[in-house]
């Protein structure tokens, strides 16, 4: 149960990309905006400048489709995980926060790989790997792992970075081929840490 009275009728709503986990924006909701967000599955704010409800994307079409909502321990802030339809910021950027790079690009890359699986094209490297089958994909991961070790021991940092990137990419393709999500791996690593 959200406490709208604590902050004069408005609570902050943090919007996070449900797939990449990147923070996209911050807005404010009153009780009516919160109810509309839950009912329609699209993020609606109370615009302080317009003094009315405002559904993100109502003019641009760049809606934020709700995946899950989480209320903080003090019941005065909302975290909304959403799937953005297009850029979130009015400037055309993916996020309202200017960061040097998408810190969670690896999660985004898993989505790109999944898209290549769902909509294969002849010019897609992922598609060519997939056509070769599980054994060849696994073999490619092994080759990239060996090249990464060699680069770590005997080559410049630039080579090591490139080989590591190749290894991670091919491992993500192997995970997709096996039907195992990166989230599953993260949860397994987290459980081992405890």
Order of alpha helices (4+ residues) and beta strands (2+ residues): beta-beta-alpha-beta-beta-beta-beta-alpha-alpha-alpha-alpha-alpha
